[in-house]
Amino acid sequence: MSALLFVLLFLLFIIGVPIAFSLGLASALTVYLGDMTHLVVIIQQTFNAINSFPLMAIPFFILAGYLMQHGGISQRLVDFSDTLVGNMSGGLAMVAILTSLFFSAISGSGAATTAAIGSILIPAMAKKGYDIKFAAATHSAAGSLGVILPPSIPLILFGVAAGVSIGDMFLAAILPGILVAFSFLVYAYVYSRNKNYVGTEKSSIKDIFVAARKAILAILMPLIVLGGIYGGIFTPTEAAVVAVVYAFIVGTLVYRAISLSKVMEIFKDSAVMSANILIIIGTAGLFGFIMQRLDIPDAISATFVDNITSVILFILIANLILLVVGMFIEAAAAILIFVPILLPIAAEFGIDPVHFGIIMIVNLAMGMFTPPVGLNLFVASGISGVGVMKLIKPVVPFVIILFVDVLLISFLPFLATWLPSL
């Protein structure tokens, strides 16, 4: 039955069935053909997978991200970032990364970050003489910060799947996220200096303060959300609701960038995105239940523990597995499938679950800008007009940089565990 489950899943992937339906069909057919249990369990387990209070944070954070994306936030963050680093070599590339850092702490979505910032800066970089392929690759990679930094949806999913504090996951992701952003900034600077991409005119202190004042409401949002969680004022789910209310007020009443008709469009788009993710969560939960019934995680865990005695070797193998998985499977499904398999093994080797969660999330973030299913890559391709295949070469350096960051996070646990320990 175990072989049947994975063969069916692989065949469905091969013929191009969307991942949510692949997981559901493979699970349902295994239950039916193997006469494992009553078919009503298929519906029960799919529903149980999404019947979780912490998971309610996902649609609210998605809605908050859409409201901020359409609420005039992006341009203000771009202007503020430009006053900080725009004058340096490769200034606009660095602005793209720094703005993505800020916006990621608002949207929680890699694709939303790539779309919101890329739609402004990719054309601007092209006008300034930047290679359009480099511009698109930079934005697709920088968008991955939306997966790493809180309030990232994958962080919430890992917290639910692993039974660890979502607040701890949010805290643990801050330093790794800054490390990744800094690494990208260094590469953008070095590459741009070699290509002689000059920056803009240096901003005065007054210019910086003016831009900061205009962007302050956007910058305050993650501080309010995360501060409220860590201050014990509200739970992560309640924080998501606070984020929606805050984003709605800022977008409609303060910046006046969102009309009533636009609100309805935002609600529709966020509902569709939420439904897509929740369907994946539901069918991945069913797939995980079938794996548990077949004792697949226990068998894999026993094999690892019996044959691998070195924690270093396990971390390296786990990183390679997650790197490959991230290229082919959407992050939400990958988390729900592989947490029950890999987390018990990590626990056997004494790896902190929060630390392992960050290793997993940063690995899967690479899948956001690597083919064949890298969503950020497709978004950047659509904005730039450059085919996805032509973006593979310029995106490779970012993949290498992020993989080196993954290894640093893997073997320097304090990067993930220090802030939660406080």
C-alpha positions as CSV (number, residue, x, y, z in Angstrom):
1,M,0.0,0.0,0.0
2,S,2.9,2.4,0.7
3,A,4.3,1.8,-2.8
4,L,0.8,2.3,-4.3
5,L,0.4,5.6,-2.5
6,F,3.6,7.1,-3.8
7,V,3.3,5.6,-7.3
8,L,-0.1,7.1,-7.7
9,L,1.1,10.5,-6.5
10,F,4.1,10.4,-8.8
11,L,1.9,9.4,-11.8
12,L,-0.5,12.3,-11.1
13,F,2.4,14.7,-10.9
14,I,3.7,13.5,-14.2
15,I,0.4,14.0,-16.1
16,G,0.1,17.5,-14.7
17,V,-2.6,17.2,-12.1
18,P,-2.5,20.1,-9.6
19,I,-0.8,19.2,-6.4
20,A,-3.9,19.5,-4.2
21,F,-5.9,17.1,-6.3
22,S,-2.8,14.8,-6.7
23,L,-2.6,14.4,-3.0
24,G,-6.3,13.9,-2.6
25,L,-6.7,11.4,-5.4
26,A,-3.6,9.4,-4.5
27,S,-4.9,9.2,-0.9
28,A,-8.5,8.4,-1.8
29,L,-7.5,5.7,-4.4
30,T,-5.1,4.1,-1.9
31,V,-7.9,3.9,0.7
32,Y,-10.3,2.5,-1.8
33,L,-8.1,0.0,-3.6
34,G,-6.4,-1.1,-0.3
35,D,-9.8,-1.4,1.5
36,M,-8.0,0.4,4.4
37,T,-11.0,1.9,6.1
38,H,-14.4,3.4,5.5
39,L,-14.5,6.0,2.7
40,V,-16.1,8.6,4.9
41,V,-12.7,8.9,6.6
42,I,-11.5,10.7,3.4
43,I,-13.9,13.5,4.1
44,Q,-13.3,13.5,7.8
45,Q,-9.5,13.7,7.7
46,T,-9.6,16.4,4.9
47,F,-11.9,18.5,7.1
48,N,-9.9,17.8,10.3
49,A,-6.7,19.1,8.6
50,I,-8.2,22.6,8.3
51,N,-10.4,22.5,11.4
52,S,-7.8,24.4,13.4
53,F,-7.9,27.7,15.2
54,P,-4.3,28.7,14.5
55,L,-4.9,28.0,10.7
56,M,-7.5,30.8,10.8
57,A,-4.6,33.2,10.8
58,I,-3.8,32.2,7.2
59,P,-6.8,33.8,5.3
60,F,-6.6,36.9,7.6
61,F,-2.9,37.4,6.9
62,I,-3.5,36.9,3.2
63,L,-6.3,39.5,3.2
64,A,-4.0,41.9,5.2
65,G,-1.3,41.4,2.6
66,Y,-3.7,42.2,-0.3
67,L,-5.0,45.3,1.5
68,M,-1.4,46.5,2.0
69,Q,-0.4,45.6,-1.5
70,H,-3.2,47.8,-3.0
71,G,-3.2,50.4,-0.3
72,G,-0.3,52.6,-1.5
73,I,2.3,50.9,0.7
74,S,4.7,49.6,-1.9
75,Q,5.7,52.9,-3.4
76,R,6.2,54.5,0.0
77,L,8.5,51.6,1.1
78,V,10.4,51.8,-2.2
79,D,10.9,55.6,-1.7
80,F,12.1,55.0,1.9
81,S,14.5,52.3,0.8
82,D,15.8,54.4,-2.0
83,T,16.9,57.2,0.5
84,L,18.9,54.6,2.4
85,V,20.8,52.6,-0.2
86,G,19.8,54.0,-3.6
87,N,23.0,56.0,-4.0
88,M,25.2,52.9,-3.9
89,S,26.4,50.8,-6.8
90,G,23.4,48.8,-7.9
91,G,21.2,51.0,-5.8
92,L,18.0,50.0,-7.4
93,A,18.8,46.3,-7.0
94,M,19.5,46.9,-3.3
95,V,16.4,49.0,-3.0
96,A,14.4,46.0,-4.4
97,I,15.9,43.7,-1.7
98,L,15.5,46.1,1.1
99,T,11.9,47.0,0.2
100,S,11.2,43.3,-0.1
101,L,12.5,42.9,3.4
102,F,10.1,45.5,4.7
103,F,7.1,44.3,2.6
104,S,7.7,40.6,3.6
105,A,7.1,41.6,7.2
106,I,3.7,42.9,6.0
107,S,2.4,40.5,3.4
108,G,3.6,37.0,4.5
109,S,3.6,35.9,0.9
110,G,6.6,35.5,-1.5
111,A,4.5,36.0,-4.6
112,A,2.7,39.1,-3.2
113,T,6.1,40.6,-2.4
114,T,7.5,39.9,-5.8
115,A,4.4,41.3,-7.5
116,A,4.1,44.4,-5.4
117,I,7.7,45.5,-5.5
118,G,8.6,44.1,-8.9
119,S,5.8,45.9,-10.7
120,I,7.4,49.2,-9.6
121,L,11.1,48.5,-9.7
122,I,11.7,46.0,-12.6
123,P,10.6,48.7,-15.2
124,A,12.6,51.3,-13.3
125,M,15.7,49.1,-13.3
126,A,15.4,48.5,-17.0
127,K,15.2,52.3,-17.7
128,K,18.4,52.8,-15.7
129,G,20.2,50.3,-17.9
130,Y,20.1,47.2,-15.7
131,D,20.0,43.9,-17.4
132,I,16.3,43.0,-17.4
133,K,17.1,39.4,-16.6
134,F,19.2,40.4,-13.6
135,A,16.3,42.7,-12.4
136,A,13.7,39.9,-12.7
137,A,16.0,37.4,-11.0
138,T,16.7,39.8,-8.1
139,H,13.0,40.4,-7.5
140,S,12.1,36.7,-7.7
141,A,14.9,35.9,-5.1
142,A,14.1,38.8,-2.9
143,G,10.4,37.8,-2.9
144,S,11.4,34.6,-1.0
145,L,11.9,36.7,2.1
146,G,8.1,36.7,2.2
147,V,8.3,33.0,3.0
148,I,11.0,33.3,5.6
149,L,10.1,36.4,7.6
150,P,7.1,36.6,9.9
151,P,4.1,36.6,9.5
152,S,5.0,34.0,6.9
153,I,2.2,31.5,6.1
154,P,4.7,28.5,6.0
155,L,5.8,29.5,9.5
156,I,2.2,29.2,10.7
157,L,1.8,25.8,9.0
158,F,5.0,24.4,10.5
159,G,3.9,25.5,13.9
160,V,0.5,23.8,13.5
161,A,2.0,20.6,11.9
162,A,4.8,20.3,14.5
163,G,2.9,21.4,17.5
164,V,5.3,24.2,18.4
165,S,4.6,27.8,19.3
166,I,3.8,30.0,16.2
167,G,5.1,32.9,18.2
168,D,8.5,31.1,18.7
169,M,8.6,30.3,15.0
170,F,8.0,34.0,14.1
171,L,10.8,35.1,16.5
172,A,13.2,32.3,15.3
173,A,12.8,33.5,11.6
174,I,13.9,37.1,12.2
175,L,17.7,36.6,12.3
176,P,17.8,34.0,9.4
177,G,15.6,36.4,7.3
178,I,18.0,39.3,8.0
179,L,21.0,37.0,7.1
180,V,19.4,36.1,3.8
181,A,18.5,39.7,3.0
182,F,22.1,40.8,3.8
183,S,23.6,38.1,1.7
184,F,21.5,39.2,-1.3
185,L,22.4,42.8,-0.7
186,V,26.1,42.0,-0.8
187,Y,25.8,40.0,-4.0
188,A,23.7,42.8,-5.7
189,Y,26.3,45.3,-4.7
190,V,29.3,43.3,-6.0
191,Y,27.5,42.3,-9.2
192,S,26.4,45.8,-9.9
193,R,29.8,47.3,-9.2
194,N,31.3,44.9,-11.7
195,K,28.7,45.9,-14.3
196,N,29.0,49.6,-13.4
197,Y,25.4,50.0,-12.4
198,V,25.6,53.4,-10.7
199,G,23.2,54.6,-8.0
200,T,21.1,57.7,-7.7
201,E,22.0,61.0,-6.0
202,K,22.7,60.6,-2.3
203,S,19.8,61.5,-0.1
204,S,20.1,64.1,2.7
205,I,19.1,63.4,6.3
206,K,16.0,65.5,5.6
207,D,15.0,63.3,2.6
208,I,15.4,60.2,4.7
209,F,13.2,61.5,7.5
210,V,10.5,62.7,5.0
211,A,10.4,59.3,3.3
212,A,10.4,57.6,6.7
213,R,7.4,59.7,7.8
214,K,5.5,58.7,4.7
215,A,6.3,55.0,5.2
216,I,5.9,54.9,8.9
217,L,2.4,53.4,8.9
218,A,3.7,50.5,6.8
219,I,6.7,50.0,8.9
220,L,4.6,50.0,12.1
221,M,2.4,47.2,11.0
222,P,4.8,44.3,11.7
223,L,5.8,46.0,14.9
224,I,2.2,46.1,16.1
225,V,1.5,42.6,15.0
226,L,4.6,40.9,16.4
227,G,4.8,43.2,19.4
228,G,1.2,42.3,20.3
229,I,2.0,38.5,20.0
230,Y,5.1,38.7,22.1
231,G,3.6,41.1,24.6
232,G,0.8,38.6,25.3
233,I,-1.8,41.0,24.1
234,F,-3.2,38.7,21.4
235,T,-2.6,35.3,19.8
236,P,-1.1,34.9,16.3
237,T,-4.7,34.3,14.9
238,E,-6.0,37.4,16.7
239,A,-2.9,39.3,15.4
240,A,-4.0,38.4,11.8
241,V,-7.4,40.0,12.4
242,V,-5.7,43.1,13.9
243,A,-3.5,43.3,10.8
244,V,-6.6,43.2,8.5
245,V,-8.3,46.0,10.5
246,Y,-5.1,48.1,10.5
247,A,-4.4,47.5,6.8
248,F,-8.0,48.4,5.9
249,I,-7.9,51.7,7.9
250,V,-4.6,52.7,6.4
251,G,-5.5,51.8,2.9
252,T,-9.0,53.4,2.8
253,L,-9.0,56.2,5.3
254,V,-5.4,57.4,5.6
255,Y,-3.8,56.8,2.2
256,R,-7.2,56.7,0.4
257,A,-5.8,54.3,-2.2
258,I,-8.6,51.7,-1.9
259,S,-12.1,52.4,-3.1
260,L,-15.2,50.5,-2.3
261,S,-15.1,48.6,-5.6
262,K,-11.4,47.8,-5.0
263,V,-12.3,46.4,-1.6
264,M,-14.6,43.8,-3.1
265,E,-11.9,42.9,-5.7
266,I,-9.4,42.5,-2.8
267,F,-11.8,40.3,-0.8
268,K,-12.4,38.1,-3.9
269,D,-8.7,37.7,-4.7
270,S,-7.8,36.9,-1.1
271,A,-10.7,34.4,-0.8
272,V,-9.4,32.6,-3.9
273,M,-5.8,32.5,-2.6
274,S,-7.0,31.3,0.8
275,A,-9.1,28.6,-0.8
276,N,-6.1,27.4,-2.9
277,I,-3.9,27.1,0.2
278,L,-6.6,25.5,2.4
279,I,-7.4,22.9,-0.2
280,I,-3.7,22.0,-0.3
281,I,-3.7,21.8,3.5
282,G,-6.8,19.6,3.6
283,T,-5.6,17.1,1.0
284,A,-2.0,17.1,2.5
285,G,-3.5,16.4,5.9
286,L,-5.4,13.4,4.4
287,F,-2.2,12.2,2.7
288,G,-0.4,12.5,6.1
289,F,-3.1,10.5,7.8
290,I,-2.7,7.7,5.2
291,M,1.1,7.7,5.7
292,Q,0.5,7.4,9.5
293,R,-1.9,4.5,9.0
294,L,0.8,2.8,6.9
295,D,3.5,3.5,9.4
296,I,5.6,5.2,6.7
297,P,7.1,7.9,9.0
298,D,8.1,5.4,11.6
299,A,9.7,3.1,9.0
300,I,11.7,6.0,7.5
301,S,12.7,7.2,10.9
302,A,13.9,3.8,12.0
303,T,15.9,3.4,8.7
304,F,17.6,6.8,9.3
305,V,18.4,6.2,12.9
306,D,19.8,2.7,12.3
307,N,22.0,3.7,9.3
308,I,23.0,7.3,10.1
309,T,24.8,8.0,13.3
310,S,26.1,11.5,12.6
311,V,23.8,14.5,13.2
312,I,25.9,16.4,10.6
313,L,25.2,13.8,7.9
314,F,21.5,13.8,8.8
315,I,21.3,17.6,8.4
316,L,23.1,17.5,5.1
317,I,20.7,14.8,3.8
318,A,17.7,16.6,5.1
319,N,18.8,19.8,3.4
320,L,19.3,18.1,0.1
321,I,15.9,16.4,0.3
322,L,14.1,19.6,1.1
323,L,16.0,21.5,-1.6
324,V,14.8,19.0,-4.2
325,V,11.3,18.8,-2.7
326,G,10.9,22.6,-2.8
327,M,11.6,22.6,-6.5
328,F,8.6,20.4,-7.3
329,I,6.1,20.7,-4.4
330,E,4.4,23.9,-3.1
331,A,5.7,24.9,0.4
332,A,2.4,24.3,2.2
333,A,2.1,20.7,1.0
334,A,5.8,20.0,1.5
335,I,5.6,21.1,5.1
336,L,2.5,18.9,5.9
337,I,4.0,15.9,4.1
338,F,7.5,16.0,5.4
339,V,7.1,17.3,9.0
340,P,5.8,14.0,10.2
341,I,8.6,12.2,8.4
342,L,11.7,14.3,9.2
343,L,10.8,16.0,12.5
344,P,10.8,12.8,14.6
345,I,14.3,11.9,13.1
346,A,15.5,15.4,14.0
347,A,14.3,14.9,17.5
348,E,16.2,11.6,17.7
349,F,19.4,13.6,16.9
350,G,18.5,16.2,19.5
351,I,17.7,19.0,17.1
352,D,15.4,21.7,18.5
353,P,12.1,21.5,16.6
354,V,12.0,25.3,16.1
355,H,15.5,25.2,14.7
356,F,14.6,22.4,12.3
357,G,11.5,24.3,11.3
358,I,13.6,27.3,10.2
359,I,15.9,25.0,8.3
360,M,12.9,23.6,6.5
361,I,11.3,26.9,5.7
362,V,14.5,28.5,4.3
363,N,15.1,25.4,2.2
364,L,11.5,25.6,0.8
365,A,12.0,29.3,0.2
366,M,14.5,28.4,-2.5
367,G,11.7,26.6,-4.3
368,M,9.9,29.9,-4.7
369,F,12.4,31.0,-7.3
370,T,13.6,27.8,-8.9
371,P,11.9,25.9,-11.8
372,P,9.7,24.1,-12.5
373,V,7.2,25.4,-9.9
374,G,8.9,28.5,-8.6
375,L,5.9,30.9,-8.3
376,N,8.1,34.0,-7.8
377,L,10.0,33.2,-11.0
378,F,6.7,33.1,-12.9
379,V,5.5,36.4,-11.4
380,A,8.8,38.2,-12.2
381,S,8.7,36.7,-15.7
382,G,5.3,38.1,-16.3
383,I,6.3,41.6,-15.1
384,S,9.5,41.7,-17.0
385,G,8.4,39.9,-20.2
386,V,11.4,37.6,-20.0
387,G,10.8,33.9,-20.4
388,V,11.2,31.7,-17.3
389,M,14.0,29.6,-19.0
390,K,16.0,32.8,-19.6
391,L,15.9,33.6,-15.9
392,I,17.5,30.4,-14.8
393,K,21.1,31.5,-15.3
394,P,20.8,34.8,-13.5
395,V,18.9,33.2,-10.6
396,V,21.6,30.5,-10.0
397,P,23.8,32.8,-7.9
398,F,20.9,33.6,-5.6
399,V,20.2,29.9,-5.2
400,I,23.8,29.2,-4.2
401,I,23.8,32.1,-1.8
402,L,20.6,30.9,-0.1
403,F,21.9,27.4,0.1
404,V,25.1,28.6,1.9
405,D,22.8,30.6,4.3
406,V,20.8,27.4,4.9
407,L,24.1,25.6,5.9
408,L,25.0,28.5,8.2
409,I,21.5,28.3,9.8
410,S,21.8,24.5,10.1
411,F,25.2,24.5,11.8
412,L,24.8,27.7,13.8
413,P,21.6,26.9,15.7
414,F,21.7,30.1,17.8
415,L,20.6,32.1,14.6
416,A,17.2,30.4,15.1
417,T,17.0,29.7,18.8
418,W,18.5,32.8,20.4
419,L,15.5,35.2,20.1
420,P,12.9,32.6,21.2
421,S,15.2,31.7,24.2
422,L,14.8,35.3,25.4
